[in-house]
């Protein structure tokens, strides 16, 4: 151990429901879709060809030139450079969709009319720079393997409900994916593919919900959840399957509105916006139960995303942009110690535990920091993952000086099971296992 005097900081971090706050927006247009590739870089699209971009987590936004005056319905970015969007031409014949593409982060956008007239593409998703999918109305489920130069209509198993409009597409891996859609006052539909989107199988009509499904989240090969609803009669609805889509259960929450989008902040905490009902629903138990809260300033929010567990963004009518931050309360005690030579993540204690445990770790002076700089800081994360590798908590996510730290991790919202906690400081990383027993 070196003889440089330093403080050991004991941090008891308590995560409560986070807060949404409204950001300054450069537009008053209806914002319809957003895509963030990390906590800093994001794009938002909306009516009248609006595309805006942030590179600092929403503090500042700049317009990008779409060179279109059509309403842009969806946007997807694969990384900080490569992105796609879809816009609807509905002002005069020929009606249809324009596909936009950028290879330089939106500095320039190219657009071209979709091959078929009177098809309104509503969603776009890419797996890599070549393979992607789009869905829309009527009954459009198409795939590209050349980066969007050409698109091929997928085969759809012909049963009742097979050719309803598609609102969104989600993939678990290269092969398994789900699409969601439906028609108001008719039925909701979920389609499944097991061959990368070449062929899709609609939900068994016996399990079809009465209301459209807007978004699906895939936990694993067996467990799936979707959200939607009916604004007139039955309100928000939740569709779930525990056997890979063979059987579905639909639950009406008794909450006014429609759940228009769905994203998970952690492996178990989910959020969904309710559009003109001006609220959110969120779940702390992977969608088993839901809590209803109003949006800030009664904003009508339709889409949201969490690029990681500590950052979230939401958009909607009148150019509104919201940003989410989790609430953290820290209790800090200080004692005298020295700068450690080595990087170390200790075994948590107690282990097994219920509901809280202590996790201790050491952060040395990390390269490229100079040895004489005792106050130099490095960005440190401590994240918790379930047995499937899904992040369920991030109790540390900050710049820390070299030293020895201890946190109390409260797992009261997590089920029993094996979990892994991983410490990362610069290029250094270490992982350990812990066990929650109820």
C-alpha positions in Angstrom: 0.0 0.0 0.0 1.3 3.5 -0.8 1.5 6.1 2.0 -0.7 8.7 0.3 -3.5 9.8 2.6 -7.0 9.3 1.2 -10.5 8.9 2.4 -12.5 5.6 2.4 -16.0 6.5 1.5 -18.8 4.2 2.6 -21.8 4.7 0.3 -25.2 3.3 1.1 -27.1 3.8 -2.2 -30.9 3.5 -2.1 -32.6 3.6 -5.5 -36.2 4.8 -5.5 -38.5 5.7 -8.3 -36.6 8.1 -10.6 -37.8 11.4 -11.9 -38.7 12.6 -15.4 -37.9 16.2 -16.2 -38.6 18.2 -19.3 -35.7 19.3 -21.5 -35.6 22.3 -23.7 -36.7 21.3 -27.2 -35.9 23.1 -30.5 -39.3 22.3 -32.1 -43.0 22.2 -31.3 -43.7 19.4 -33.8 -45.3 16.1 -32.8 -42.2 13.9 -32.1 -42.9 10.3 -33.0 -39.8 8.2 -32.5 -36.4 8.2 -30.9 -33.2 6.1 -31.0 -30.3 6.3 -28.6 -27.1 4.3 -29.2 -25.8 5.2 -25.7 -26.5 7.7 -23.0 -25.2 10.7 -25.0 -25.9 10.1 -28.7 -29.6 10.1 -29.8 -31.9 11.1 -32.6 -35.6 12.1 -32.5 -37.9 12.3 -35.5 -41.4 13.8 -36.0 -43.9 15.6 -38.2 -43.0 17.8 -41.1 -39.6 16.0 -41.7 -38.2 17.0 -38.3 -34.9 15.2 -37.3 -33.0 16.5 -34.2 -29.8 15.0 -32.7 -28.1 15.3 -29.4 -24.5 14.3 -28.6 -24.5 15.3 -24.9 -27.4 13.4 -23.4 -30.2 15.8 -24.3 -28.6 19.1 -23.0 -28.4 20.4 -26.6 -30.3 19.5 -29.8 -29.4 20.3 -33.4 -31.6 20.0 -36.4 -30.6 17.7 -39.2 -31.8 18.1 -42.8 -34.2 15.3 -43.9 -35.0 17.2 -47.1 -38.5 16.0 -46.7 -41.7 17.7 -45.5 -43.4 14.4 -44.7 -44.2 13.0 -41.2 -41.3 10.7 -40.1 -42.8 7.8 -38.2 -39.8 5.8 -36.9 -36.0 6.0 -36.6 -33.4 3.4 -35.8 -29.6 3.9 -35.3 -27.2 0.9 -35.2 -24.3 3.0 -34.0 -23.3 6.7 -34.0 -23.0 6.7 -37.8 -25.5 4.3 -39.4 -29.2 5.0 -39.2 -32.5 4.6 -41.0 -35.9 6.3 -40.8 -39.3 5.9 -42.5 -41.7 8.8 -43.5 -45.2 8.8 -44.9 -46.2 10.7 -48.0 -49.9 11.2 -47.5 -50.5 14.7 -48.9 -51.2 13.7 -52.6 -51.0 10.6 -54.8 -48.9 8.5 -55.1 -49.3 7.8 -51.4 -46.7 5.6 -49.6 -43.5 5.5 -47.7 -40.0 7.1 -48.1 -37.0 5.4 -46.6 -34.2 7.6 -45.2 -30.7 6.4 -44.6 -27.5 8.1 -43.2 -24.0 6.8 -42.9 -22.5 9.8 -41.1 -24.7 10.2 -38.0 -27.2 12.3 -39.8 -24.9 15.0 -41.2 -26.5 14.0 -44.5 -29.6 11.9 -45.2 -30.6 10.2 -48.4 -34.2 9.2 -49.2 -36.0 7.0 -51.7 -39.6 6.0 -52.2 -40.5 2.5 -51.0 -41.0 0.1 -54.0 -44.8 -0.3 -53.4 -47.3 2.5 -53.4 -50.0 2.8 -50.7 -47.9 0.9 -48.2 -47.3 2.8 -45.0 -44.2 1.5 -43.2 -44.5 2.2 -39.4 -41.3 0.6 -38.0 -37.7 -0.1 -38.9 -35.1 -2.3 -37.1 -31.6 -3.4 -38.1 -29.6 -6.3 -36.7 -26.4 -5.2 -38.4 -25.3 -3.0 -41.4 -27.0 -5.4 -43.9 -29.9 -7.2 -42.2 -33.0 -5.4 -41.2 -36.8 -5.5 -41.1 -39.8 -3.2 -41.5 -43.4 -3.4 -40.7 -46.5 -1.4 -41.6 -50.0 -1.3 -43.2 -51.5 -3.1 -44.9 -49.9 -6.4 -43.8 -46.3 -5.4 -44.5 -43.5 -7.5 -43.0 -40.4 -7.0 -45.1 -36.7 -7.9 -44.8 -33.5 -6.6 -46.3 -30.1 -8.3 -46.5 -28.3 -5.6 -48.4 -28.6 -2.6 -46.0 -32.0 -1.5 -47.3 -31.2 -1.3 -51.0 -33.8 -3.9 -51.7 -36.7 -5.3 -49.5 -38.5 -8.6 -49.8 -42.0 -9.3 -48.4 -41.8 -12.1 -45.8 -44.0 -15.2 -46.0 -46.9 -14.9 -43.5 -48.8 -18.0 -42.4 -52.4 -17.5 -43.6 -54.7 -17.7 -40.7 -57.3 -15.2 -39.3 -55.7 -11.9 -38.3 -52.6 -12.7 -40.4 -52.6 -9.5 -42.4 -53.4 -6.8 -39.8 -51.2 -3.7 -39.6 -47.8 -4.0 -37.9 -46.7 -1.4 -35.4 -43.3 -2.7 -34.1 -40.7 -5.4 -34.5 -38.4 -6.9 -31.8 -35.8 -9.6 -32.1 -34.3 -11.8 -29.3 -31.4 -13.1 -31.5 -30.6 -13.7 -35.2 -33.5 -16.1 -35.5 -36.3 -15.4 -33.0 -38.4 -12.2 -33.3 -41.9 -10.9 -32.6 -44.0 -8.2 -34.4 -46.9 -6.5 -32.8 -50.0 -4.7 -34.2 -53.7 -5.0 -34.7 -56.8 -2.9 -35.5 -58.8 -0.9 -33.0 -62.1 -2.5 -32.0 -61.2 -5.6 -33.9 -58.2 -7.5 -32.4 -54.5 -7.3 -31.4 -52.0 -9.5 -33.2 -48.5 -10.8 -32.4 -46.5 -12.5 -35.1 -43.5 -14.7 -34.4 -40.6 -15.8 -36.6 -38.0 -18.5 -35.8 -35.9 -18.1 -39.1 -34.8 -14.5 -39.0 -38.0 -13.0 -40.4 -38.3 -15.0 -43.6 -41.6 -16.4 -42.3 -44.0 -15.2 -39.6 -46.7 -17.0 -37.7 -49.6 -14.9 -36.3 -51.0 -15.5 -32.8 -53.6 -18.2 -32.5 -56.9 -16.4 -32.9 -58.2 -18.1 -29.7 -55.6 -16.1 -27.7 -55.8 -12.8 -29.7 -56.5 -9.8 -27.4 -59.4 -7.5 -28.2 -57.2 -4.5 -28.5 -54.1 -3.7 -30.6 -50.6 -4.5 -29.2 -48.1 -1.7 -29.8 -44.8 -3.2 -28.5 -43.3 -6.5 -27.3 -40.4 -7.2 -25.0 -38.7 -10.6 -25.2 -37.2 -11.8 -21.9 -35.9 -15.1 -23.3 -37.0 -18.0 -25.6 -40.1 -18.6 -23.5 -41.2 -15.4 -21.8 -42.6 -12.5 -23.7 -44.7 -9.4 -22.7 -46.6 -6.9 -24.9 -48.5 -3.7 -24.2 -51.4 -2.0 -25.9 -55.0 -1.2 -25.1 -58.2 0.6 -26.1 -58.6 4.3 -25.2 -62.4 4.2 -25.4 -63.6 1.3 -23.3 -61.1 -1.1 -21.7 -57.9 1.0 -21.3 -54.4 -0.3 -21.0 -53.8 -4.0 -21.7 -50.9 -6.4 -21.0 -50.3 -9.5 -23.1 -48.0 -12.2 -21.8 -46.7 -15.7 -22.8 -44.6 -18.1 -20.8 -44.2 -20.8 -23.5 -42.7 -19.0 -26.5 -46.0 -17.6 -27.8 -48.0 -20.9 -27.9 -50.4 -19.6 -25.3 -51.1 -15.9 -24.4 -52.8 -14.2 -21.5 -54.3 -10.7 -21.8 -55.0 -8.6 -18.7 -56.8 -5.2 -18.7 -55.4 -3.0 -16.0 -58.4 -0.7 -15.5 -56.2 2.3 -16.4 -57.5 4.8 -19.0 -55.3 5.0 -22.1 -53.2 2.9 -24.4 -49.7 1.7 -23.8 -47.9 2.9 -26.9 -44.3 1.8 -26.2 -42.4 -0.5 -23.8 -38.8 -0.5 -22.6 -37.0 -1.9 -19.6 -34.7 0.3 -17.6 -33.3 -2.8 -15.8 -33.9 -6.5 -16.2 -37.1 -6.1 -14.1 -38.1 -2.4 -14.2 -40.3 -1.6 -17.2 -41.9 1.7 -18.4 -44.7 2.5 -20.8 -46.2 5.8 -21.9 -49.9 6.3 -22.3 -50.0 9.0 -25.0 -53.0 11.4 -24.7 -53.9 9.9 -21.3 -50.8 11.9 -20.1 -49.4 9.3 -17.9 -46.8 6.5 -17.5 -47.2 3.0 -16.1 -44.2 1.3 -14.7 -43.4 -2.1 -13.2 -40.8 -3.2 -10.7 -41.4 -6.9 -11.1 -41.0 -7.6 -14.8 -44.6 -6.7 -15.6 -46.5 -8.7 -13.0 -47.9 -5.5 -11.4 -48.0 -1.9 -12.7 -48.1 1.5 -11.1 -49.7 4.5 -12.8 -48.3 8.0 -12.5 -48.9 11.3 -14.4 -46.3 12.8 -16.8 -44.5 16.0 -16.0 -46.6 19.1 -17.0 -49.3 16.7 -18.3 -47.2 15.9 -21.4 -48.6 13.5 -23.9 -45.8 10.9 -24.3 -45.8 8.2 -27.0 -42.3 6.8 -27.1 -39.4 6.2 -24.7 -36.1 4.5 -24.5 -33.5 3.6 -21.8 -30.0 3.3 -23.3 -28.8 2.1 -19.9 -30.2 1.8 -16.4 -29.2 5.3 -15.4 -30.5 7.2 -18.5 -33.9 7.4 -20.1 -35.6 9.7 -22.7 -39.2 10.1 -23.8 -41.0 12.2 -26.5 -44.5 13.2 -27.6 -46.8 16.0 -28.7 -45.8 19.6 -29.1 -42.1 18.8 -29.3 -41.9 17.6 -25.7 -38.7 15.8 -24.7 -38.3 14.2 -21.2 -35.2 12.8 -19.5 -35.2 10.3 -16.8 -32.7 10.0 -13.9 -33.0 7.5 -11.0 -33.2 8.9 -7.5 -30.2 8.0 -5.4 -29.7 8.8 -1.8 -26.2 8.5 -0.4 -25.1 8.2 3.2 -21.4 9.0 3.4 -18.9 8.3 6.3 -15.2 9.1 6.0 -12.1 7.6 7.6 -8.4 7.9 6.9 -6.6 5.3 4.8 -4.0 4.9 2.0 -4.1 4.5 -1.8 -4.3 0.8 -2.7 -1.8 -0.7 -5.2 -4.2 -3.2 -6.7 -7.7 -3.5 -8.2 -9.9 -5.7 -6.1 -13.6 -6.6 -5.9 -14.3 -8.5 -2.6 -16.9 -11.2 -2.0 -20.1 -9.6 -0.8 -21.0 -10.1 2.9 -23.3 -11.7 4.0 -23.7 -14.2 1.2 -26.3 -15.6 0.8 -28.4 -12.6 1.9 -31.9 -11.1 2.2 -32.5 -8.4 1.4 -29.2 -6.4 1.7 -25.5 -7.1 1.5 -22.3 -5.1 1.6 -19.9 -5.0 -1.4 -16.4 -3.7 -1.0 -13.9 -2.8 -3.7 -10.5 -1.1 -4.2 -9.6 1.3 -7.0 -5.9 1.9 -7.6 -4.4 4.8 -9.6 -5.6 3.7 -13.0 -3.7 4.3 -16.3 -3.3 6.7 -18.0 -3.3 8.6 -14.6 0.1 9.5 -13.2 1.2 7.9 -10.0 1.6 11.2 -8.2 -2.0 12.3 -8.8 -3.8 11.1 -5.6 -7.0 13.0 -6.5 -7.2 11.7 -10.1 -10.5 10.1 -10.9 -11.6 7.2 -13.1 -15.1 6.3 -14.3 -16.3 3.3 -12.2 -19.3 1.1 -12.6 -20.7 -1.7 -10.4 -23.5 -3.5 -12.1 -25.6 -6.5 -11.1 -26.7 -9.2 -13.6 -29.1 -12.1 -13.3 -28.3 -15.6 -14.3 -29.2 -14.9 -17.9 -26.8 -12.0 -18.1 -29.4 -9.2 -18.0 -28.5 -6.1 -16.0 -30.9 -5.6 -13.0 -29.1 -2.9 -11.1 -26.3 -0.4 -11.3 -25.4 0.7 -7.7 -22.2 2.6 -8.8 -21.9 4.6 -11.9 -19.6 7.6 -11.3 -16.1 9.0 -11.4 -14.2 7.9 -8.2 -10.8 8.7 -6.9 -8.4 5.9 -6.1 -9.3 4.4 -2.8 -11.3 1.7 -1.0 -15.1 1.8 -1.1 -18.0 -0.1 0.4 -21.7 0.0 -0.6 -24.8 -1.5 0.8 -26.7 -3.2 -2.0 -30.5 -3.5 -1.3 -32.0 -6.3 -3.4 -35.5 -6.2 -2.0 -37.1 -5.8 -5.4 -35.2 -8.9 -6.9 -36.4 -12.5 -6.7 -34.4 -15.3 -5.2 -31.6 -16.7 -7.3 -28.0 -16.4 -8.4 -26.7 -13.0 -9.5 -23.3 -11.7 -10.7 -21.9 -8.3 -9.8 -19.2 -6.8 -12.0 -16.8 -3.9 -11.2 -15.2 -1.9 -14.0 -12.7 0.9 -13.6 -11.2 2.1 -16.8 -9.8 -1.0 -18.5 -9.9 -3.1 -15.3 -12.8 -5.5 -14.6 -13.7 -8.2 -12.1 -16.8 -10.3 -11.5 -18.1 -12.2 -8.5 -21.2 -14.3 -7.8 -23.8 -13.7 -5.0 -27.0 -15.5 -3.9 -30.3 -14.0 -2.8 -32.5 -16.3 -0.6 -36.0 -15.3 0.4 
